[in-house]
Amino acid sequence: MTIVTLSVASREDVTRRALAAFEGKAQGAHISFASVELLWQTLTTKRWEILKAMTGQGPLTIREVARRVERDVKAVHGDIHSLLNAGFIERTDEGLVIFPYDAVHVDFTVKAA
């Protein structure tokens, strides 16, 4: 099972993880954000629904994604492009879209101000 971890991480944490990966230490798949606010700005409720519908499903057409989330194709098309630009999903050579993970783990801590 391929799991991606969405996290809030400092630049130092990301650099440390990258250096460890260059040394051959497995790090797993990560998509990191500088703040919780940036994570939720990028991963809106509608985009989260798209990721849930695409998790573990293989390559799909945008029309099929729209059918699965029961939304208008044009609106889903815009969200798909935002997810592509953010690096969440990929486009195949055939023009399909894929979220290449079987599960998503969200990892961040909220502390008192």
N, CA, C and O of each residue as an XYZ file, in Angstrom:
452
protein
N       0.847     -1.176      0.000
C       0.000      0.000      0.000
C       0.887      1.233      0.000
O       1.812      1.339      0.806
N       0.608      2.160     -0.900
C       1.348      3.410     -0.995
C       0.573      4.497     -0.272
O      -0.559      4.817     -0.634
N       1.202      5.065      0.760
C       0.568      6.093      1.578
C       1.322      7.397      1.403
O       2.552      7.417      1.430
N       0.588      8.486      1.222
C       1.197      9.809      1.188
C       0.827     10.519      2.492
O      -0.306     10.431      2.964
N       1.798     11.219      3.056
C       1.563     11.988      4.275
C       1.491     13.464      3.926
O       2.426     14.022      3.352
N       0.380     14.090      4.274
C       0.234     15.534      4.146
C       0.612     16.124      5.490
O       0.067     15.730      6.522
N       1.543     17.066      5.483
C       1.998     17.591      6.763
C       2.321     19.070      6.690
O       2.483     19.647      5.615
N       2.407     19.654      7.858
C       2.912     21.012      8.013
C       4.338     20.850      8.510
O       4.579     20.247      9.556
N       5.277     21.392      7.754
C       6.691     21.191      8.087
C       7.475     22.460      7.776
O       7.177     23.187      6.829
N       8.471     22.696      8.592
C       9.347     23.840      8.351
C      10.280     23.528      7.188
O      10.425     22.375      6.785
N      10.894     24.549      6.668
C      11.887     24.379      5.589
C      13.012     23.451      6.051
O      13.520     22.638      5.279
N      13.389     23.590      7.325
C      14.455     22.749      7.872
C      14.051     21.280      7.905
O      14.859     20.403      7.597
N      12.792     21.008      8.279
C      12.300     19.628      8.301
C      12.304     19.010      6.904
O      12.695     17.856      6.729
N      11.872     19.778      5.928
C      11.840     19.279      4.552
C      13.256     19.023      4.057
O      13.518     18.004      3.417
N      14.167     19.941      4.351
C      15.572     19.780      3.944
C      16.184     18.560      4.614
O      16.897     17.790      3.971
N      15.912     18.379      5.902
C      16.445     17.232      6.634
C      15.950     15.920      6.023
O      16.717     14.969      5.870
N      14.665     15.880      5.676
C      14.085     14.687      5.067
C      14.711     14.428      3.692
O      14.995     13.283      3.343
N      14.923     15.492      2.916
C      15.531     15.340      1.587
C      16.966     14.838      1.698
O      17.372     13.960      0.937
N      17.732     15.380      2.629
C      19.117     14.935      2.810
C      19.173     13.467      3.232
O      20.024     12.713      2.759
N      18.270     13.066      4.118
C      18.218     11.662      4.539
C      17.865     10.760      3.349
O      18.395      9.656      3.224
N      16.976     11.233      2.484
C      16.608     10.451      1.296
C      17.809     10.303      0.366
O      18.023      9.234     -0.206
N      18.595     11.376      0.211
C      19.804     11.309     -0.624
C      20.819     10.323     -0.061
O      21.628      9.769     -0.806
N      20.780     10.104      1.250
C      21.676      9.128      1.881
C      21.124      7.707      1.788
O      21.739      6.764      2.286
N      19.961      7.557      1.150
C      19.382      6.234      0.960
C      18.400      5.809      2.036
O      17.941      4.667      2.030
N      18.069      6.702      2.959
C      17.112      6.373      4.015
C      15.693      6.637      3.514
O      15.370      7.748      3.093
N      14.859      5.614      3.565
C      13.475      5.734      3.091
C      12.721      6.786      3.891
O      12.779      6.800      5.120
N      12.015      7.664      3.192
C      11.263      8.738      3.842
C       9.761      8.609      3.623
O       8.972      9.258      4.310
N       9.373      7.789      2.686
C       7.958      7.700      2.346
C       7.544      8.907      1.522
O       8.320      9.847      1.352
N       6.334      8.879      1.019
C       5.819      9.979      0.206
C       5.269     11.065      1.110
O       4.491     10.787      2.023
N       5.674     12.310      0.857
C       5.229     13.457      1.656
C       4.830     14.604      0.745
O       5.454     14.833     -0.291
N       3.792     15.319      1.135
C       3.459     16.616      0.563
C       3.377     17.542      1.759
O       2.508     17.392      2.617
N       4.294     18.505      1.808
C       4.408     19.365      2.991
C       4.011     20.797      2.684
O       4.160     21.281      1.562
N       3.502     21.459      3.709
C       3.080     22.851      3.626
C       3.743     23.644      4.739
O       4.060     23.100      5.796
N       3.948     24.922      4.499
C       4.594     25.790      5.481
C       3.678     26.104      6.655
O       4.158     26.415      7.745
N       2.359     26.027      6.448
C       1.411     26.327      7.534
C       0.115     25.553      7.314
O      -0.175     25.097      6.208
N      -0.652     25.415      8.385
C      -1.963     24.765      8.295
C      -2.866     25.577      7.368
O      -3.639     25.019      6.589
N      -2.757     26.894      7.464
C      -3.583     27.766      6.635
C      -3.313     27.525      5.141
O      -4.246     27.476      4.340
N      -2.048     27.378      4.778
C      -1.696     27.119      3.381
C      -2.198     25.747      2.936
O      -2.652     25.592      1.802
N      -2.121     24.762      3.812
C      -2.645     23.440      3.492
C      -4.130     23.531      3.162
O      -4.564     23.009      2.135
N      -4.921     24.190      4.021
C      -6.373     24.253      3.805
C      -6.744     25.197      2.672
O      -7.795     25.033      2.053
N      -5.896     26.184      2.389
C      -6.136     27.064      1.244
C      -5.978     26.277     -0.061
O      -6.740     26.468     -1.009
N      -4.996     25.407     -0.095
C      -4.730     24.591     -1.280
C      -5.705     23.428     -1.369
O      -6.227     23.135     -2.445
N      -5.954     22.767     -0.249
C      -6.787     21.577     -0.213
C      -8.163     21.936      0.347
O      -8.481     21.631      1.496
N      -8.970     22.590     -0.491
C     -10.317     22.988     -0.083
C     -11.190     21.743      0.130
O     -10.784     20.629     -0.200
N     -12.357     21.940      0.670
C     -13.283     20.827      0.895
C     -13.588     20.093     -0.407
O     -13.585     18.862     -0.436
N     -13.849     20.825     -1.474
C     -14.167     20.205     -2.772
C     -12.974     19.433     -3.318
O     -13.143     18.349     -3.877
N     -11.767     19.981     -3.164
C     -10.570     19.279     -3.650
C     -10.284     18.044     -2.806
O      -9.813     17.032     -3.326
N     -10.563     18.119     -1.513
C     -10.407     16.953     -0.633
C     -11.348     15.838     -1.089
O     -10.963     14.669     -1.108
N     -12.579     16.196     -1.457
C     -13.536     15.205     -1.963
C     -12.999     14.537     -3.234
O     -13.150     13.330     -3.421
N     -12.377     15.330     -4.097
C     -11.788     14.788     -5.321
C     -10.683     13.796     -4.982
O     -10.639     12.702     -5.545
N      -9.783     14.172     -4.058
C      -8.699     13.256     -3.674
C      -9.247     11.970     -3.081
O      -8.753     10.885     -3.389
N     -10.265     12.081     -2.232
C     -10.864     10.873     -1.652
C     -11.429      9.974     -2.747
O     -11.272      8.754     -2.692
N     -12.084     10.572     -3.739
C     -12.669      9.788     -4.820
C     -11.601      9.154     -5.711
O     -11.844      8.110     -6.316
N     -10.422      9.774     -5.797
C      -9.355      9.274     -6.663
C      -8.394      8.324     -5.960
O      -7.642      7.612     -6.625
N      -8.405      8.298     -4.628
C      -7.460      7.477     -3.873
C      -7.610      6.005     -4.224
O      -8.681      5.414     -4.085
N      -6.493      5.427     -4.687
C      -6.461      4.002     -5.009
C      -7.231      3.595     -6.247
O      -7.446      2.403     -6.470
N      -7.652      4.550     -7.056
C      -8.523      4.227     -8.199
C      -7.796      4.133     -9.534
O      -8.403      3.723    -10.524
N      -6.524      4.496     -9.595
C      -5.813      4.463    -10.872
C      -6.178      5.663    -11.723
O      -6.856      6.577    -11.253
N      -5.731      5.668    -12.979
C      -5.999      6.795    -13.883
C      -7.480      6.935    -14.196
O      -8.177      5.945    -14.419
N      -7.954      8.183    -14.210
C      -9.361      8.479    -14.483
C      -9.469      9.672    -15.430
O      -8.558     10.495    -15.513
N     -10.586      9.754    -16.138
C     -10.877     10.969    -16.898
C     -11.429     12.006    -15.928
O     -11.944     11.662    -14.864
N     -11.319     13.271    -16.302
C     -11.893     14.322    -15.454
C     -13.403     14.152    -15.371
O     -14.007     14.399    -14.327
N     -14.004     13.733    -16.468
C     -15.459     13.496    -16.473
C     -15.835     12.415    -15.459
O     -16.850     12.541    -14.774
N     -15.031     11.354    -15.355
C     -15.303     10.287    -14.392
C     -15.131     10.790    -12.961
O     -15.913     10.435    -12.079
N     -14.118     11.610    -12.731
C     -13.935     12.196    -11.400
C     -15.165     13.028    -11.044
O     -15.684     12.928     -9.932
N     -15.628     13.841    -11.979
C     -16.818     14.680    -11.740
C     -18.033     13.813    -11.417
O     -18.819     14.147    -10.531
N     -18.184     12.704    -12.134
C     -19.310     11.796    -11.860
C     -19.221     11.232    -10.453
O     -20.228     11.138     -9.751
N     -18.002     10.853    -10.037
C     -17.824     10.243     -8.718
C     -18.078     11.217     -7.576
O     -18.545     10.812     -6.512
N     -17.777     12.495     -7.784
C     -18.003     13.480     -6.718
C     -19.328     14.222     -6.900
O     -19.671     15.114     -6.125
N     -20.069     13.828     -7.954
C     -21.389     14.393     -8.239
C     -21.340     15.914     -8.368
O     -22.112     16.637     -7.739
N     -20.400     16.378     -9.210
C     -20.251     17.815     -9.462
C     -20.165     18.072    -10.954
O     -19.949     17.154    -11.746
N     -20.334     19.318    -11.324
C     -20.222     19.771    -12.704
C     -18.801     19.557    -13.227
O     -17.834     19.834    -12.518
N     -18.670     19.066    -14.461
C     -17.360     18.769    -15.046
C     -16.483     20.024    -15.091
O     -15.290     19.951    -14.798
N     -17.055     21.161    -15.451
C     -16.277     22.400    -15.561
C     -15.680     22.802    -14.207
O     -14.520     23.208    -14.138
N     -16.458     22.690    -13.146
C     -15.964     23.035    -11.806
C     -14.878     22.061    -11.362
O     -13.869     22.472    -10.790
N     -15.081     20.775    -11.623
C     -14.089     19.762    -11.261
C     -12.815     19.984    -12.075
O     -11.710     19.822    -11.557
N     -12.966     20.351    -13.342
C     -11.815     20.623    -14.200
C     -10.913     21.693    -13.558
O      -9.692     21.535    -13.533
N     -11.503     22.767    -13.044
C     -10.729     23.816    -12.382
C     -10.009     23.306    -11.148
O      -8.843     23.636    -10.928
N     -10.692     22.506    -10.342
C     -10.069     21.945     -9.137
C      -8.971     20.946     -9.494
O      -7.940     20.889     -8.823
N      -9.186     20.163    -10.542
C      -8.157     19.214    -10.985
C      -6.892     19.969    -11.372
O      -5.788     19.555    -11.016
N      -7.044     21.073    -12.099
C      -5.863     21.844    -12.492
C      -5.163     22.463    -11.286
O      -3.937     22.562    -11.274
N      -5.910     22.874    -10.288
C      -5.289     23.374     -9.055
C      -4.512     22.268     -8.355
O      -3.417     22.505     -7.844
N      -5.069     21.068     -8.329
C      -4.384     19.925     -7.706
C      -3.159     19.500     -8.518
O      -2.148     19.092     -7.946
N      -3.243     19.593     -9.843
C      -2.081     19.309    -10.690
C      -0.971     20.318    -10.409
O       0.186     19.938    -10.227
N      -1.321     21.603    -10.374
C      -0.341     22.664    -10.129
C       0.303     22.551     -8.751
O       1.468     22.908     -8.577
N      -0.449     22.059     -7.779
C       0.070     21.912     -6.413
C       0.867     20.616     -6.239
O       1.491     20.410     -5.198
N       0.850     19.752     -7.241
C       1.613     18.508     -7.168
C       0.901     17.360     -6.482
O       1.526     16.347     -6.170
N      -0.393     17.498     -6.240
C      -1.146     16.424     -5.595
C      -1.416     15.275     -6.548
O      -1.272     14.108     -6.183
N      -1.807     15.608     -7.769
C      -2.136     14.583     -8.740
C      -1.234     14.747     -9.962
O      -0.545     15.756    -10.114
N      -1.254     13.744    -10.820
C      -0.417     13.739    -12.015
C      -1.284     13.472    -13.235
O      -2.389     12.941    -13.124
N      -0.770     13.846    -14.395
C      -1.436     13.545    -15.655
C      -0.643     12.434    -16.348
O       0.585     12.488    -16.414
N      -1.353     11.430    -16.862
C      -0.691     10.335    -17.567
C      -0.413     10.754    -19.012
O      -0.911     11.780    -19.475
N       0.378      9.960    -19.712
C       0.671     10.218    -21.127
C      -0.605     10.186    -21.968
O      -0.673     10.807    -23.028
N      -1.603      9.463    -21.491
C      -2.871      9.350    -22.209
C      -3.819     10.509    -21.908
O      -4.916     10.566    -22.463
N      -3.411     11.432    -21.037
C      -4.246     12.577    -20.699
C      -5.191     12.342    -19.539
O      -6.019     13.200    -19.234
N      -5.081     11.189    -18.884
C      -5.907     10.906    -17.707
C      -5.241     11.524    -16.483
O      -4.078     11.923    -16.538
N      -5.976     11.601    -15.385
C      -5.407     12.109    -14.137
C      -5.350     10.984    -13.119
O      -6.195     10.089    -13.111
N      -4.329     11.044    -12.254
C      -4.156      9.985    -11.258
C      -3.639     10.579     -9.951
O      -2.765     11.446     -9.944
N      -4.194     10.097     -8.863
C      -3.658     10.341     -7.523
C      -3.021      9.011     -7.155
O      -3.725      8.075     -6.775
N      -1.688      8.912     -7.262
C      -1.026      7.599     -7.236
C      -0.819      6.992     -5.846
O       0.207      6.361     -5.593
N      -1.776      7.177     -4.958
C      -1.646      6.657     -3.597
C      -2.889      5.860     -3.230
O      -3.985      6.108     -3.731
N      -2.684      4.893     -2.339
C      -3.787      4.056     -1.869
C      -4.406      4.598     -0.580
O      -5.504      4.198     -0.193
N      -3.688      5.515      0.082
C      -4.180      6.069      1.340
C      -3.514      7.423      1.589
O      -2.440      7.713      1.061
N      -4.173      8.236      2.398
C      -3.661      9.558      2.770
C      -3.611      9.636      4.285
O      -4.576      9.300      4.972
N      -2.468     10.087      4.799
C      -2.312     10.336      6.233
C      -2.072     11.836      6.395
O      -1.166     12.388      5.770
N      -2.870     12.492      7.221
C      -2.694     13.922      7.479
C      -2.056     14.058      8.853
O      -2.549     13.507      9.837
N      -0.940     14.807      8.911
C      -0.152     14.874     10.137
C       0.265     16.307     10.446
O       1.156     16.856      9.799
N      -0.386     16.908     11.440
C       0.076     18.195     11.956
C      -0.470     18.375     13.367
O      -1.449     17.743     13.765
N       0.182     19.243     14.097
C      -0.187     19.492     15.489
C      -0.590     20.951     15.643
O       0.079     21.847     15.128
N      -1.671     21.179     16.344
C      -2.104     22.534     16.646
C      -1.752     22.807     18.109
O      -2.132     22.044     18.998
N      -1.023     23.900     18.351
C      -0.600     24.256     19.707
C      -1.283     25.549     20.144
O      -1.723     26.346     19.316
N      -1.362     25.738     21.438
C      -1.922     26.968     21.985
C      -1.071     28.153     21.549
O       0.152     28.053     21.451
N      -1.734     29.275     21.290
C      -1.006     30.481     20.834
C      -0.209     31.104     21.956
O       0.458     32.118     21.751
